[in-house]
């Protein structure tokens, strides 16, 4: 293991170190004021509090969907199941209709809840924190659900896994 240095890492070094942290994969979804749907793949998700139930995620300030998420009242955090790799890739692809042919139900505040997700957190947009090149969103969970036997989709080292590599 490298010893810490007093100078900040360059972006490539920082990204490579972050890739060593295995995470779940989420698709964050919301409904815009005009009724259109937005969604994106993200692995920046974490729990914050049990009482009240709070979770967080972050979004690049340059994201095209930033106005919808920053001004909207609700969003859904869909934790993808192991068999939803194609869905993760679809919601990470630009310039397509990400929701075309994708089954979902309408959740809290109109946010789309994706069918087959391992777990879902339907959140009120409680607070936002401007940090670096991202905005951190804290959501108050109004409803949550899970598929009892679902296995999660995992992201590590820039690749998707259905189980941790050994």
C-alpha positions in Angstrom: 0.0 0.0 0.0 1.3 3.5 -0.9 2.0 5.9 1.9 -0.2 9.1 2.0 1.3 12.2 0.5 0.7 15.8 1.4 -0.2 16.7 -2.2 -3.6 15.9 -3.5 -3.9 13.0 -6.0 -4.5 13.7 -9.7 -7.9 12.9 -11.0 -6.9 9.5 -12.6 -5.1 8.4 -9.4 -8.2 9.4 -7.3 -10.6 7.6 -9.7 -8.4 4.5 -9.7 -8.4 4.4 -5.9 -12.2 4.9 -5.7 -12.6 2.0 -8.1 -11.2 -0.3 -5.4 -14.4 0.2 -3.4 -17.1 -2.3 -4.4 -20.6 -0.7 -4.5 -24.1 -1.6 -5.4 -25.6 -0.1 -8.5 -28.6 2.2 -8.4 -30.8 3.9 -11.0 -32.1 7.2 -9.6 -35.4 8.3 -11.2 -37.7 11.3 -11.0 -40.6 13.0 -12.9 -40.0 16.5 -14.2 -42.5 19.3 -13.7 -43.6 18.8 -17.3 -44.3 15.1 -16.7 -41.2 13.8 -18.5 -39.1 11.1 -16.9 -35.4 11.3 -16.0 -33.1 8.6 -14.7 -29.5 7.8 -14.4 -27.1 5.1 -13.2 -25.2 6.0 -10.0 -23.2 4.2 -7.4 -22.9 7.1 -5.0 -25.5 5.9 -2.6 -25.4 5.5 1.2 -27.5 5.4 4.3 -27.5 8.5 6.6 -29.9 7.9 9.4 -32.4 5.3 10.7 -34.5 7.8 12.6 -35.6 9.6 10.5 -34.9 7.3 7.6 -32.4 9.2 5.4 -30.3 8.2 2.4 -27.9 10.2 0.2 -26.5 10.1 -3.3 -24.6 12.6 -5.4 -24.9 14.0 -8.9 -22.4 16.0 -11.1 -23.3 19.7 -11.3 -22.9 19.3 -15.1 -25.6 16.6 -15.4 -28.4 17.5 -17.8 -30.9 16.1 -15.2 -29.6 18.4 -12.4 -32.5 20.9 -12.7 -35.1 18.1 -12.4 -33.4 16.6 -9.3 -32.6 19.9 -7.7 -36.1 21.4 -8.1 -38.2 18.3 -7.8 -40.0 17.2 -4.7 -39.3 13.4 -5.0 -37.1 10.8 -6.5 -36.7 7.0 -6.3 -33.5 5.2 -5.7 -33.7 1.8 -7.4 -31.1 -0.7 -6.2 -30.5 -3.0 -9.2 -30.6 -6.8 -8.9 -27.9 -9.0 -10.4 -29.9 -9.7 -13.5 -30.3 -5.9 -14.3 -26.9 -5.2 -15.8 -28.5 -4.1 -19.1 -30.7 -1.7 -17.2 -27.6 -0.2 -15.5 -25.9 0.3 -18.9 -29.1 1.7 -20.5 -29.5 4.4 -17.8 -25.8 5.3 -18.2 -26.2 5.8 -22.0 -26.6 9.3 -23.3 -29.1 10.5 -26.0 -31.6 7.7 -25.8 -35.1 7.3 -24.3 -34.0 5.5 -21.2 -37.5 4.6 -20.2 -38.7 3.2 -23.6 -40.1 -0.3 -23.0 -39.0 -0.3 -19.4 -41.7 -1.5 -16.9 -42.2 0.8 -13.9 -44.9 1.9 -11.6 -45.5 5.4 -10.3 -44.1 5.9 -6.8 -44.1 8.7 -4.3 -44.3 12.2 -5.8 -44.7 10.6 -9.3 -41.1 9.1 -9.4 -40.8 6.0 -11.5 -40.1 2.8 -9.6 -38.4 0.2 -11.8 -39.8 -3.3 -11.8 -37.5 -6.0 -10.6 -35.2 -3.8 -8.6 -33.7 -5.6 -5.5 -34.8 -2.7 -3.3 -36.4 0.7 -3.8 -36.3 3.9 -1.6 -39.0 6.4 -2.5 -37.7 9.7 -1.2 -38.8 13.3 -0.6 -36.0 15.7 -1.7 -35.1 16.8 1.9 -31.8 18.7 1.4 -28.9 19.4 -1.0 -25.3 20.2 -0.3 -23.0 21.8 -2.9 -19.6 20.1 -2.6 -16.8 20.2 -5.2 -18.1 19.3 -8.6 -21.1 17.4 -7.3 -24.3 18.1 -5.3 -25.1 15.7 -2.5 -28.8 14.9 -2.2 -30.3 13.8 1.1 -33.6 12.0 0.7 -36.2 11.3 3.4 -37.5 7.8 2.7 -41.3 7.8 2.6 -41.6 4.2 1.4 -39.1 1.4 0.8 -39.5 -2.2 -0.5 -37.3 -5.1 -1.4 -37.4 -8.4 -3.3 -36.7 -11.0 -0.6 -34.5 -13.4 -2.7 -32.8 -10.8 -4.9 -29.1 -10.7 -5.3 -27.6 -7.2 -5.9 -25.7 -6.0 -9.0 -22.2 -5.0 -7.9 -19.7 -2.5 -9.4 -16.0 -2.8 -8.8 -12.9 -1.7 -10.8 -15.0 -0.3 -13.6 -16.9 -3.6 -14.1 -20.2 -5.1 -13.2 -20.4 -8.3 -11.1 -23.3 -10.5 -10.0 -21.0 -11.7 -7.1 -17.8 -10.4 -5.7 -14.7 -11.5 -7.6 -12.3 -13.6 -5.5 
